[in-house]
Amino acid sequence: MQTLKIDLVSDVVCPWCAIGDARLQQAIALVGGELDVEVEWHPFLLNPDVPKEGRDILEHLSAKYGRSEDEMKASQHEITAAANELGLNFEKALERRSWNTFDTHRVLAYAKEQGCDGAFNRALFDAYFGRAESPTDVELLVTISESLGLDGSRIREILAGDAYTEPVEREIAYWQSLGVSSVPSFIVDNKYLLAGAQPPQTLADALRQIAAEHSERA
């Protein structure tokens, strides 16, 4: 069976990344008998300028996009409806704050080495959008890590120091240098960029088309 590699560039505070991942999983299921799909997660900073204490989500979005808080609240309701259709927990999406997730990505880099960064990302989506918890909170990160069989003390060590700082900085810079400026972004076979949380059928059709092009070149 032909194998396709997907590099998924994402940030845990991006609602469309949670939706995009869920839609991708559905797309992979649609092509399950035809293609073997491997997914690798990569970091992106959606809010690099947000202070350590975070920022009210509507205030942040209003300033970022130059729209009123009422307009941003309406758009958030639309996002929540899309998430609910996929069975995602977005119950507290409007109560969340925006955060700079650089340190979170350092923890995710460790989780990636241990083979559970996908599960870690999804647990953070649930905590952030479902319970309005901070994805930068040490205790939350330790709790999730231990639930996945990782060493909680190692998470504390990472967050107390600068472990994984350079690799995360390099990865963020690398994907930006390739033109990734928004998330989620799906890079298929190091060549094809699928931007945004597209419908499962659209993703599945794109994967089939890419696979067919591979076969023609073989």
C-alpha positions as CSV (number, residue, x, y, z in Angstrom):
1,M,0.0,0.0,0.0
2,Q,1.3,3.5,-0.9
3,T,2.4,5.7,2.0
4,L,1.9,9.4,2.2
5,K,3.6,11.6,4.8
6,I,1.7,14.6,6.1
7,D,3.5,17.3,8.1
8,L,0.8,19.1,10.2
9,V,1.8,22.6,11.4
10,S,-0.4,23.5,14.3
11,D,-0.8,25.5,17.6
12,V,-2.8,24.2,20.5
13,V,-4.6,27.6,20.9
14,C,-5.9,27.5,17.3
15,P,-9.5,26.3,17.2
16,W,-9.2,25.5,13.5
17,C,-6.2,23.3,14.3
18,A,-8.4,21.1,16.5
19,I,-11.1,21.0,13.8
20,G,-8.5,20.4,11.1
21,D,-7.0,17.5,13.0
22,A,-10.4,15.9,13.5
23,R,-11.3,16.4,9.9
24,L,-7.9,14.9,8.8
25,Q,-8.6,11.8,10.9
26,Q,-11.9,11.4,9.1
27,A,-10.2,11.9,5.8
28,I,-7.6,9.2,6.7
29,A,-10.5,6.9,7.5
30,L,-12.0,7.5,4.1
31,V,-8.8,6.4,2.3
32,G,-7.9,3.7,4.8
33,G,-8.2,0.9,2.4
34,E,-6.2,2.7,-0.3
35,L,-3.4,4.6,1.4
36,D,-1.2,4.5,4.5
37,V,-1.0,8.0,5.9
38,E,1.7,9.1,8.4
39,V,1.2,12.3,10.3
40,E,4.0,14.3,12.0
41,W,3.1,17.4,14.1
42,H,5.1,20.6,14.0
43,P,5.0,23.8,16.1
44,F,3.6,27.2,15.2
45,L,3.1,30.3,17.4
46,L,-0.3,31.8,16.8
47,N,0.2,34.5,19.6
48,P,3.9,35.2,19.9
49,D,3.3,38.7,21.3
50,V,0.8,37.8,24.0
51,P,2.2,38.4,27.6
52,K,2.9,35.6,30.0
53,E,-0.4,36.2,31.9
54,G,-2.4,35.8,28.7
55,R,-5.1,38.0,27.3
56,D,-9.0,38.0,27.2
57,I,-9.9,36.1,24.1
58,L,-12.4,38.5,22.6
59,E,-10.2,41.5,23.4
60,H,-7.3,39.8,21.8
61,L,-9.2,38.7,18.7
62,S,-10.8,42.1,18.3
63,A,-7.4,43.8,18.4
64,K,-5.8,41.2,16.1
65,Y,-8.4,41.3,13.4
66,G,-9.7,44.9,13.7
67,R,-13.3,43.9,14.4
68,S,-15.7,44.5,17.2
69,E,-16.0,42.0,20.1
70,D,-19.6,41.3,19.1
71,E,-18.4,40.3,15.6
72,M,-15.6,38.1,17.1
73,K,-18.1,36.5,19.5
74,A,-20.4,35.6,16.5
75,S,-17.4,34.1,14.6
76,Q,-16.5,32.1,17.7
77,H,-20.0,30.7,17.8
78,E,-19.6,29.5,14.2
79,I,-16.3,27.9,15.0
80,T,-17.9,26.1,18.0
81,A,-20.7,24.8,15.9
82,A,-18.2,23.3,13.4
83,A,-16.3,21.7,16.3
84,N,-19.5,20.3,17.8
85,E,-20.3,18.6,14.5
86,L,-17.1,16.7,14.9
87,G,-17.7,15.7,18.5
88,L,-15.1,18.1,19.9
89,N,-15.5,19.7,23.3
90,F,-15.6,23.5,22.8
91,E,-17.9,24.1,25.8
92,K,-15.7,26.8,27.3
93,A,-14.3,28.2,24.1
94,L,-15.5,31.8,24.8
95,E,-14.1,31.7,28.3
96,R,-10.6,30.9,27.3
97,R,-7.7,33.3,27.2
98,S,-5.1,33.7,24.4
99,W,-1.6,32.4,25.3
100,N,1.9,32.4,24.0
101,T,2.5,28.6,23.7
102,F,6.3,28.5,23.1
103,D,6.9,26.6,26.3
104,T,4.0,24.3,25.6
105,H,5.7,23.4,22.3
106,R,8.9,22.6,24.2
107,V,6.9,20.0,26.1
108,L,5.3,18.7,22.9
109,A,8.8,18.3,21.4
110,Y,9.6,15.9,24.3
111,A,6.2,14.1,23.8
112,K,7.1,13.7,20.1
113,E,10.3,11.9,21.0
114,Q,8.2,9.6,23.1
115,G,5.7,9.0,20.3
116,C,2.6,10.6,21.9
117,D,2.6,14.2,20.7
118,G,-0.7,13.6,18.7
119,A,-2.4,12.4,21.8
120,F,-0.8,15.3,23.8
121,N,-2.0,17.9,21.3
122,R,-5.6,16.5,21.4
123,A,-5.6,16.5,25.2
124,L,-4.5,20.1,25.2
125,F,-7.3,21.0,22.7
126,D,-9.8,19.4,25.1
127,A,-8.4,21.2,28.1
128,Y,-8.2,24.6,26.4
129,F,-11.4,24.7,24.4
130,G,-13.5,22.4,26.6
131,R,-12.5,23.6,30.0
132,A,-10.8,27.0,29.3
133,E,-7.6,25.8,31.0
134,S,-4.2,27.3,30.2
135,P,-2.1,25.1,27.9
136,T,0.9,26.8,29.5
137,D,0.0,25.7,33.0
138,V,2.7,23.4,34.5
139,E,0.3,21.3,36.5
140,L,-1.9,20.7,33.5
141,L,1.0,19.7,31.3
142,V,2.3,17.3,34.1
143,T,-1.2,15.8,34.5
144,I,-1.6,15.2,30.7
145,S,1.9,13.8,30.4
146,E,1.4,11.3,33.3
147,S,-2.0,10.3,31.8
148,L,0.0,9.3,28.6
149,G,2.6,7.4,30.6
150,L,5.3,10.1,30.5
151,D,7.4,11.2,33.5
152,G,5.8,14.2,35.1
153,S,9.1,15.2,36.8
154,R,10.7,15.4,33.3
155,I,8.0,17.9,32.3
156,R,8.8,20.1,35.3
157,E,12.5,19.9,34.4
158,I,11.8,21.0,30.8
159,L,9.7,23.9,31.9
160,A,12.1,25.0,34.6
161,G,15.0,25.2,32.1
162,D,15.6,25.8,28.4
163,A,15.4,22.2,27.1
164,Y,14.1,22.0,23.5
165,T,14.2,25.7,23.0
166,E,16.6,25.7,20.0
167,P,14.9,22.8,18.2
168,V,11.4,24.4,18.6
169,E,12.8,27.8,17.4
170,R,14.4,26.1,14.4
171,E,11.2,24.2,13.5
172,I,9.1,27.4,13.7
173,A,11.5,29.3,11.6
174,Y,11.8,26.4,9.1
175,W,8.1,26.2,8.3
176,Q,7.8,30.0,8.2
177,S,10.7,30.1,5.6
178,L,8.6,27.7,3.5
179,G,5.7,30.1,3.5
180,V,3.6,28.6,6.2
181,S,1.9,31.7,7.7
182,S,-1.4,30.3,9.1
183,V,-2.5,27.1,10.7
184,P,-3.5,24.4,10.3
185,S,-1.3,23.7,7.4
186,F,-0.9,20.2,5.9
187,I,2.2,19.6,3.8
188,V,1.8,16.4,1.9
189,D,4.9,14.5,0.7
190,N,7.1,17.6,1.4
191,K,5.6,19.2,-1.7
192,Y,1.9,19.9,-1.5
193,L,0.4,22.5,0.9
194,L,-3.2,22.1,2.0
195,A,-4.0,25.1,4.0
196,G,-6.9,25.4,6.5
197,A,-9.4,23.0,8.1
198,Q,-10.8,21.6,4.9
199,P,-13.8,19.2,4.8
200,P,-12.8,15.5,5.2
201,Q,-13.9,14.6,1.7
202,T,-11.9,17.4,0.2
203,L,-8.8,16.2,2.1
204,A,-9.4,12.6,1.1
205,D,-9.8,13.6,-2.6
206,A,-6.6,15.6,-2.4
207,L,-4.7,12.7,-0.9
208,R,-6.0,10.4,-3.6
209,Q,-4.9,12.8,-6.3
210,I,-1.4,13.2,-4.9
211,A,-1.1,9.4,-4.6
212,A,-2.2,9.1,-8.2
213,E,0.4,11.6,-9.4
214,H,3.0,9.5,-7.5
215,S,1.9,6.4,-9.3
216,E,2.1,8.1,-12.7
217,R,5.7,9.2,-12.0
218,A,6.8,5.8,-10.8
